[in-house]
Amino acid sequence: MSEQDDKKQAIISTLKEKSLLKQKVYDITLEWFGVIKDLLRSFSREVNVNLGGLDARIKMEYTDRSNFDAQLKVAGDILLFSMHSNIFQFDREHPAWKTAYIQKNKFNAYSGIINIYNFLADSFKYSRLDDLGYLIARLFINHENQYLVEGKRQMGMLFSNYGNEALSRNALQIIISTAIQYSLEFDLLVPPYDTVKIATVGQAEAKIQHSRVITGKRLGFQFNSDDVLMNHPHET
C-alpha cells in the first residue's frame, strides 16, 4: 500500500470514528438542551404561581432566544443558558483524564458544552454592552449521556461522579435550581473607590444617554478570585 493510500485510509478511519462520534455527541447535547428549555419554562411558571400577586418585578420570565440560547430572568438577574455548537475534548491536564472512565476509552473525553452565565437584567434592559457577565457553571455531556458539571463551589461539588451516572431530567432540575440560587446569593458589590473616582466627559455623557457605566457583580475584582474547580477544555 502506497503512502497516499495509507493517508486516505487514515482519513476514512478518522471520519468513521472521531467525526461520527462528534456528530452523535452534538445530537445528544442538543436534545438535552431542549430538555433544559422545557424545564426552565416549567420552573418559571411554577415559581410565578407560588409568588401570586407579589411585585411583578420579582417574577421569573423565560425567553427562548435561539436554538442554542435560552434566558431566564430572575428578579434583577438573568441566567443565560448557552449551548456551544462545537464538540470539545478535555485537555490533558484536566482532572477528568484521571478518571477510570476516560482512561479506558479516550473517546469518552469528547463532550458537548452548555454554559450558564449570570448577567444583570438591567444590562440588557438598558443595552449596557460593556457590562460584565459571569460564567457560573458548565455542563459537559458525552456520547453515553454521562455528564460533568464544572463551576463554582456550589455547582462543582455536587456533581463529580463522571462515568457513573447518566444525565437525567432530575439531575438537570437540580443543576438549574442550584444555578438560580447561586445567582441570587451572588450580590452586586460596590466597586473600590479608586477604580471609579475619575471619569471622562465621554463616560459621563454615555451614562446620561445610555446608562453605560460598566457594571458587574464583582466589578473591580478579577473573576478568577472566585475559585473555578477545573480548567478550560480546548476545542478540537
VEXDREN-2710 file (C-alpha; in Angstrom, 1 decimal):
% VEXDREN-2710
k/r/px/py/pz
1/MET/0.0/0.0/0.0
2/SER/1.4/3.4/-1.0
3/GLU/1.9/6.3/1.3
4/GLN/-1.1/8.1/-0.3
5/ASP/-3.3/5.0/0.3
6/ASP/-2.2/5.0/3.9
7/LYS/-3.2/8.6/4.4
8/LYS/-6.5/8.0/2.7
9/GLN/-7.3/5.1/5.0
10/ALA/-6.3/7.2/8.0
11/ILE/-8.7/9.9/6.9
12/ILE/-11.5/7.4/6.4
13/SER/-10.8/5.9/9.8
14/THR/-11.0/9.3/11.4
15/LEU/-14.3/10.1/9.7
16/LYS/-15.7/6.8/10.8
17/GLU/-14.6/7.1/14.4
18/LYS/-14.0/10.6/15.7
19/SER/-16.2/12.6/13.3
20/LEU/-19.1/10.3/13.7
21/LEU/-18.7/10.3/17.4
22/LYS/-18.7/14.1/17.5
23/GLN/-21.9/14.2/15.5
24/LYS/-23.5/11.8/18.0
25/VAL/-22.3/14.0/20.9
26/TYR/-23.8/17.0/19.2
27/ASP/-27.2/15.4/18.7
28/ILE/-27.3/14.2/22.3
29/THR/-26.3/17.6/23.7
30/LEU/-28.8/19.4/21.5
31/GLU/-31.5/17.0/22.7
32/TRP/-30.7/17.7/26.4
33/PHE/-30.6/21.4/25.7
34/GLY/-34.2/21.1/24.5
35/VAL/-35.0/19.4/27.9
36/ILE/-33.3/22.3/29.7
37/LYS/-35.5/24.8/27.8
38/ASP/-38.6/22.8/28.8
39/LEU/-37.5/22.7/32.5
40/LEU/-36.8/26.4/32.5
41/ARG/-40.2/27.2/31.1
42/SER/-42.0/24.9/33.6
43/PHE/-39.9/26.1/36.5
44/SER/-40.7/29.8/35.8
45/ARG/-44.5/29.0/35.6
46/GLU/-44.5/27.1/38.9
47/VAL/-42.5/29.8/40.7
48/ASN/-44.7/32.6/39.4
49/VAL/-47.9/30.7/40.6
50/ASN/-46.4/30.5/44.1
51/LEU/-45.4/34.2/44.1
52/GLY/-49.1/35.0/43.5
53/GLY/-49.8/38.7/43.5
54/LEU/-46.5/39.9/44.7
55/ASP/-44.5/42.6/42.9
56/ALA/-44.3/41.6/39.2
57/ARG/-40.7/42.7/39.0
58/ILE/-39.5/39.7/41.1
59/LYS/-41.3/37.2/38.9
60/MET/-39.5/34.9/36.6
61/GLU/-39.6/35.4/32.8
62/TYR/-38.4/32.7/30.4
63/THR/-37.2/33.6/26.8
64/ASP/-36.2/31.1/24.1
65/ARG/-33.6/33.2/22.3
66/SER/-32.4/30.7/19.6
67/ASN/-31.7/27.1/19.0
68/PHE/-28.6/27.4/21.2
69/ASP/-29.6/30.0/23.8
70/ALA/-32.3/30.3/26.5
71/GLN/-32.8/33.0/29.0
72/LEU/-34.4/33.1/32.5
73/LYS/-34.9/36.4/34.1
74/VAL/-35.0/36.1/37.9
75/ALA/-35.8/39.4/39.6
76/GLY/-32.7/41.6/38.9
77/ASP/-30.7/38.8/37.3
78/ILE/-30.6/37.0/34.0
79/LEU/-29.4/33.4/33.7
80/LEU/-28.3/32.7/30.1
81/PHE/-28.0/29.0/29.1
82/SER/-25.9/28.7/26.0
83/MET/-25.0/25.6/24.1
84/HIS/-21.8/25.6/22.1
85/SER/-22.2/24.4/18.6
86/ASN/-18.9/22.6/18.6
87/ILE/-17.7/19.5/20.4
88/PHE/-14.7/19.6/22.7
89/GLN/-12.1/17.3/24.2
90/PHE/-10.8/17.8/27.7
91/ASP/-7.2/19.0/27.6
92/ARG/-4.6/16.6/29.0
93/GLU/-4.2/18.5/32.3
94/HIS/-7.9/18.3/33.0
95/PRO/-8.8/16.2/36.1
96/ALA/-11.4/14.3/34.0
97/TRP/-8.5/12.4/32.4
98/LYS/-7.6/10.9/35.8
99/THR/-11.0/9.0/35.9
100/ALA/-11.0/5.4/35.0
101/TYR/-13.9/6.1/32.7
102/ILE/-11.8/8.2/30.3
103/GLN/-8.7/6.1/30.8
104/LYS/-10.5/3.0/29.5
105/ASN/-11.8/4.9/26.4
106/LYS/-10.3/8.2/25.2
107/PHE/-13.5/8.8/23.2
108/ASN/-15.3/9.4/26.5
109/ALA/-13.4/12.6/26.8
110/TYR/-15.3/14.2/23.9
111/SER/-18.3/16.3/25.0
112/GLY/-20.7/19.0/24.2
113/ILE/-20.8/22.1/26.4
114/ILE/-23.7/24.0/27.8
115/ASN/-22.6/27.2/29.6
116/ILE/-24.6/29.0/32.3
117/TYR/-23.9/32.8/32.6
118/ASN/-25.2/35.3/35.2
119/PHE/-25.9/38.8/34.0
120/LEU/-27.7/41.8/35.5
121/ALA/-31.1/42.2/33.9
122/ASP/-30.5/46.0/33.7
123/SER/-27.5/45.3/31.4
124/PHE/-29.9/44.0/28.7
125/LYS/-32.8/46.4/29.6
126/TYR/-30.6/49.5/29.1
127/SER/-28.3/48.0/26.4
128/ARG/-25.2/48.4/28.5
129/LEU/-23.0/46.5/26.2
130/ASP/-19.9/46.9/28.3
131/ASP/-21.4/45.3/31.4
132/LEU/-19.9/42.1/32.7
133/GLY/-21.5/38.7/33.0
134/TYR/-20.0/35.7/34.8
135/LEU/-19.8/32.0/33.8
136/ILE/-21.1/30.2/36.9
137/ALA/-21.2/26.7/35.5
138/ARG/-20.5/24.5/32.5
139/LEU/-22.3/21.2/31.8
140/PHE/-20.4/18.6/29.8
141/ILE/-22.3/15.8/28.1
142/ASN/-20.7/12.9/26.2
143/HIS/-21.8/10.2/23.7
144/GLU/-23.0/7.9/26.5
145/ASN/-25.1/10.6/28.3
146/GLN/-22.5/10.8/31.0
147/TYR/-22.1/14.3/32.4
148/LEU/-19.9/16.5/34.5
149/VAL/-20.6/20.0/35.9
150/GLU/-17.7/22.4/36.3
151/GLY/-18.1/25.6/38.1
152/LYS/-18.2/27.5/41.4
153/ARG/-18.1/25.7/44.7
154/GLN/-21.9/25.3/44.9
155/MET/-22.0/23.8/41.4
156/GLY/-18.9/21.7/41.1
157/MET/-19.1/19.9/44.4
158/LEU/-22.5/18.5/43.7
159/PHE/-21.6/16.6/40.5
160/SER/-18.2/14.7/40.4
161/ASN/-19.5/11.2/39.5
162/TYR/-18.3/11.3/35.9
163/GLY/-18.7/8.0/34.2
164/ASN/-21.0/6.5/36.8
165/GLU/-24.3/8.5/36.4
166/ALA/-26.2/9.2/33.2
167/LEU/-27.8/12.6/32.8
168/SER/-31.5/12.8/33.7
169/ARG/-34.3/15.4/34.0
170/ASN/-34.0/15.2/37.7
171/ALA/-30.2/16.0/37.6
172/LEU/-30.9/18.9/35.3
173/GLN/-33.6/20.2/37.6
174/ILE/-31.0/20.2/40.5
175/ILE/-28.4/21.9/38.3
176/ILE/-30.9/24.6/37.2
177/SER/-32.1/25.2/40.8
178/THR/-28.5/25.4/42.1
179/ALA/-27.5/27.9/39.4
180/ILE/-30.6/30.1/40.2
181/GLN/-29.9/30.0/43.9
182/TYR/-26.2/30.9/43.3
183/SER/-27.0/33.9/41.2
184/LEU/-29.5/35.2/43.8
185/GLU/-26.9/34.9/46.5
186/PHE/-24.1/36.4/44.3
187/ASP/-24.6/40.1/45.1
188/LEU/-23.6/43.2/43.3
189/LEU/-20.7/44.7/45.2
190/VAL/-19.8/48.4/45.4
191/PRO/-16.6/48.9/43.4
192/PRO/-13.4/50.1/45.1
193/TYR/-13.4/53.9/45.3
194/ASP/-10.1/54.3/43.5
195/THR/-11.5/52.4/40.4
196/VAL/-14.3/54.9/39.9
197/LYS/-13.0/58.2/41.3
198/ILE/-12.1/59.6/37.9
199/ALA/-14.5/59.7/34.9
200/THR/-14.1/61.3/31.5
201/VAL/-16.7/63.7/30.0
202/GLY/-17.4/61.0/27.4
203/GLN/-18.2/58.5/30.1
204/ALA/-20.5/60.9/31.9
205/GLU/-22.3/61.7/28.6
206/ALA/-22.6/58.0/27.8
207/LYS/-24.1/57.3/31.3
208/ILE/-26.7/60.1/30.8
209/GLN/-27.6/58.9/27.3
210/HIS/-27.4/55.1/27.7
211/SER/-26.6/54.3/31.3
212/ARG/-23.4/52.7/30.0
213/VAL/-21.2/52.5/33.1
214/ILE/-19.5/49.1/33.3
215/THR/-21.3/47.1/35.9
216/GLY/-20.9/43.5/37.1
217/LYS/-21.4/41.6/40.3
218/ARG/-17.7/41.6/41.1
219/LEU/-16.7/44.9/39.4
220/GLY/-13.1/45.8/40.4
221/PHE/-12.1/42.2/41.1
222/GLN/-10.8/39.5/38.8
223/PHE/-13.2/36.7/38.0
224/ASN/-10.6/34.1/39.0
225/SER/-10.7/35.3/42.5
226/ASP/-13.7/33.1/42.9
227/ASP/-12.5/29.5/42.6
228/VAL/-13.2/27.6/39.5
229/LEU/-12.9/23.9/40.2
230/MET/-11.5/22.8/36.8
231/ASN/-9.5/24.0/33.8
232/HIS/-10.8/25.0/30.4
233/PRO/-11.1/22.4/27.7
234/HIS/-9.6/23.1/24.2
235/GLU/-11.6/22.8/21.1
236/THR/-10.6/20.1/18.7
END
